[in-house]
Amino acid sequence: CAALPWRGEQPLLVAQPLAFFVVSLWARAEPKRRVQLGGAVSVGAAAAPWCLLALSVAVAGSRASLPNLIALGAALALDAALAACPPPPPAVRSSASALAAAAAAGG
């Protein structure tokens, strides 16, 4: 399991924050889907990361859940940054591929 040092204390495991990051990005992309948490509770995908964070705080405490909160914030920041960027322009074919296409068409 991947671990990073955390101020000389117990190592910071990065697998759980990475999972929070991925789940948060997925939830932003699919906000209307329903998710089963623990097989007992059904919530909307948009609320799933927050419910998981609340469960993490309840089980592990606020200090241990801080990396999960940071990962959730990073996912929200990335989503906002991607939404603010203009879409890329359509691909422009290079002159070499245009010549190859013209040659293949018999021109």
C-alpha positions as CSV (number, residue, x, y, z in Angstrom):
1,C,0.0,0.0,0.0
2,A,1.4,3.4,-0.9
3,A,2.3,5.6,2.1
4,L,3.7,9.1,2.5
5,P,5.3,10.5,5.7
6,W,2.9,12.8,7.7
7,R,4.9,15.1,10.0
8,G,6.8,12.3,11.7
9,E,3.6,10.5,12.8
10,Q,2.0,7.5,11.3
11,P,2.3,7.3,7.5
12,L,-0.4,8.9,5.4
13,L,-2.0,6.2,3.2
14,V,-2.9,7.6,-0.2
15,A,-5.2,4.9,-1.5
16,Q,-8.3,6.1,0.3
17,P,-7.9,9.8,-0.7
18,L,-7.3,8.7,-4.3
19,A,-10.5,6.7,-4.1
20,F,-12.3,9.8,-2.8
21,F,-10.9,11.8,-5.7
22,V,-12.1,9.3,-8.3
23,V,-15.5,8.9,-6.7
24,S,-15.9,12.7,-6.5
25,L,-15.1,13.2,-10.2
26,W,-17.4,10.4,-11.2
27,A,-20.2,11.9,-9.0
28,R,-19.8,15.3,-10.7
29,A,-20.0,13.5,-14.1
30,E,-23.1,11.4,-13.2
31,P,-25.1,13.5,-10.6
32,K,-28.5,11.9,-11.3
33,R,-27.4,8.3,-10.7
34,R,-28.4,6.5,-7.5
35,V,-25.8,4.8,-5.4
36,Q,-26.1,2.1,-2.7
37,L,-23.9,2.9,0.3
38,G,-23.3,-0.2,2.4
39,G,-26.1,-2.0,0.7
40,A,-28.6,-0.2,3.0
41,V,-28.8,3.4,2.0
42,S,-29.5,4.7,-1.5
43,V,-28.3,8.3,-2.2
44,G,-27.8,10.4,-5.3
45,A,-24.4,10.3,-6.8
46,A,-23.9,14.0,-6.2
47,A,-24.3,13.4,-2.4
48,A,-22.2,10.1,-2.3
49,P,-18.8,11.7,-1.7
50,W,-20.2,13.9,1.1
51,C,-21.9,10.9,2.7
52,L,-18.7,8.9,2.5
53,L,-16.8,11.8,4.0
54,A,-19.3,12.0,6.9
55,L,-18.9,8.2,7.4
56,S,-15.2,8.6,7.4
57,V,-15.3,11.3,10.0
58,A,-17.6,9.3,12.2
59,V,-15.5,6.2,12.0
60,A,-11.9,7.5,11.9
61,G,-12.2,11.0,13.3
62,S,-11.7,14.4,11.8
63,R,-7.9,14.4,11.8
64,A,-7.7,11.0,10.0
65,S,-10.3,12.2,7.5
66,L,-8.5,15.3,6.5
67,P,-6.7,13.7,3.5
68,N,-10.1,12.6,2.2
69,L,-11.5,16.1,2.5
70,I,-8.4,17.5,0.7
71,A,-9.0,14.9,-2.1
72,L,-12.6,15.8,-2.4
73,G,-11.6,19.5,-2.6
74,A,-9.0,18.7,-5.3
75,A,-11.6,16.9,-7.4
76,L,-14.0,19.9,-7.1
77,A,-11.2,22.3,-8.1
78,L,-10.2,20.1,-11.0
79,D,-13.8,19.9,-12.2
80,A,-14.2,23.7,-11.9
81,A,-10.9,24.3,-13.8
82,L,-12.0,22.0,-16.6
83,A,-15.4,23.6,-16.8
84,A,-13.8,27.0,-17.1
85,C,-11.5,26.1,-19.9
86,P,-12.8,26.6,-23.5
87,P,-13.3,23.5,-25.6
88,P,-10.4,22.6,-27.8
89,P,-10.6,23.6,-31.5
90,P,-11.5,20.9,-34.0
91,A,-8.5,18.9,-35.1
92,V,-6.7,20.3,-38.1
93,R,-5.3,17.8,-40.4
94,S,-1.6,18.2,-41.2
95,S,-0.5,18.8,-44.7
96,A,1.0,15.4,-44.8
97,S,-2.2,13.6,-43.9
98,A,-4.2,15.8,-46.3
99,L,-1.8,14.8,-49.1
100,A,-2.1,11.2,-48.2
101,A,-5.9,11.4,-48.2
102,A,-5.8,13.1,-51.6
103,A,-3.5,10.5,-53.0
104,A,-5.7,7.7,-51.7
105,A,-8.8,9.3,-53.2
106,G,-7.0,9.3,-56.6
107,G,-6.4,13.1,-56.7
